[in-house]
């Protein structure tokens, strides 16, 4: 992973950014990212399921999980949280495992917009080539949009059922 990771305005050619406005309070949307019982239910694009192996939501904590794709392929996943500012921001490093040389940074922001929340997911890859591969081979832009849509549906369903109160 090689040292501290920082956001940089010169990363545009290495970024994928997706966002969505969710009709729920920022605290409720943020909570859906902070607890394993929530994340495992909505994380990932359409057709994927998530199984958590371990989860610790604090700076330096890790989320170790697998994702099963629609074709039954199992993908190992690893996230470590590098910054947590409730309910405004989460920064993380995401790879297949600790010390993955291809791990990338992601920055989530949660902005109140009236009674709704705008969630932005900005992913910064180590190289432009890795960004292009993620976009083309793994359909990362569409996958990010589908993941935020799943979050939206999960939060809205939970809000209707009184979850998070």
N, C-alpha and C positions, 0 to 999 in steps of 0.2 A: 504494500500500500504506500510505502515511501513517504512518511512525513505528514505534516498537517495539511488538511485540505481546506481550501478557501474558495468562496465565490469570486469570480473575476469577470469583469465586463468584456474581456477579450475571449470569452468561451463560446460565442454565438455559433461557430461552426461545429462545436462539439455538443450542442444542447438539443434536447427534445423537451418542449414545454406543452403541457395540456392543462386545461382548467375547466371548471364547471361550477355553476351556481346551484346550490342546494337549498331548498326551502325549509331550512331548519336553523336554529341558533348555533352560533359558532362553538359553544361549549359542547353541545351534543355531537356535532360533526367531529370535533377534535377527539372526544372520548372514543369514537369508533376506531381511531388509530392507536389508542393507548392501551387497550385491553385485549388480550389474546382471545377471550371469549367472543369478541366482536370481529377482530381481524380475520380469523379463520373462516368466518361465515361469508365474507364478501370479497376478500382479497383476490385479485387476479382477473384476467379477461374472461369473456364468455366461454363456457365449456370447461374451465379449469376448476379443480378443487384444491384446497390447501389443508395440509396436515402439519400441525405444529409439533416440533420435537422439544424445544425449550423456548422460553420467552422471559425476558427481563426488560421492562421499559424504564430505563434510566440511562443517563449519559454513560457510555461505555458498556451498557448492557447489550445483549444479543437476542435476536430472534432467529432460531434455526428451524427451517421448515422444508417441506417438499411441496411441489405443485404437480398435480397429475393433469396432463393435457387431454383433450378430446380423443386423441389417438392412443391413450393409455401410457404415453411416455411420462416417466417420472423425472422431474427436474429438481436437483438439490438447490436450496437457496439459503442464503445467510445475510443477515442485516445487523449492523451495529449502529446504535444511535449516537450521534456526535454532538447534537445540540437539541435541547427540548425547552421551549418557552411556551408554557400553557397560557391560553389556548390559541397562540399566534403562529407558532413555527416549530417545525421538526426538521432536523438535518440528519442524514444517515449515509452510510456506505453500504452498497448492495453488491453481492457477488455470489458465486456458487459455494464458497467456503472462506473461512478466515485466511488471509494472505493470498487471496485470489488476485493475480496480477492484472486481471481484466475487470476488477471491481470498479464501480462507478459511484459518483456522489448524487444524491437526490435531496432537494430542498422543497419542503411542503410549507405553504403559507395559507393561513385561514383568515379571511378578511370579512368583517361584517358588512353586509350590503342590505340596509333596511332590516327586515326580519329574517333575511337569508344569509348564507355564507358562501363566499367565493373561495374555492379551493384551487390552488395552483400547484402543480407538480412539475418541478424543473429538474431534469436529469442532465448531468454533465459527465460525459464520457472522457476517458483519458486521451483519446485521439478522435479526429474527425472520421477516420476510417471505421472505428468501432461504433461511432454514432450512426454512420451510414449503414453498417451491417445490421445494427439493432433495428433501424427503421425499415430496411428492405427485407432482410431475411426473417426477422422475428416480428415484424409489423408492430413495432413498439409504440408508434403514435396511436394507431387504432387500439392496441392493447391498453394503453394508458387511458384513452377515452372510455373504453369498456369497463376498466377498473373503477374509474370515477362514477360511471353510471351505476355500477353495482353498489358502490358506497351510497349513492343517492337513494337507490331503491331500499337498501338496508336501513338507512337512517329514517327514511319516510315511513317504512313499515314499523320500525321501533317507536317512532314518535306517535303513530296511531295507537300502538299498544301500550304507550306510557313507559317505554324503556328509556333509561337514562335520567329519569326523574328521581 
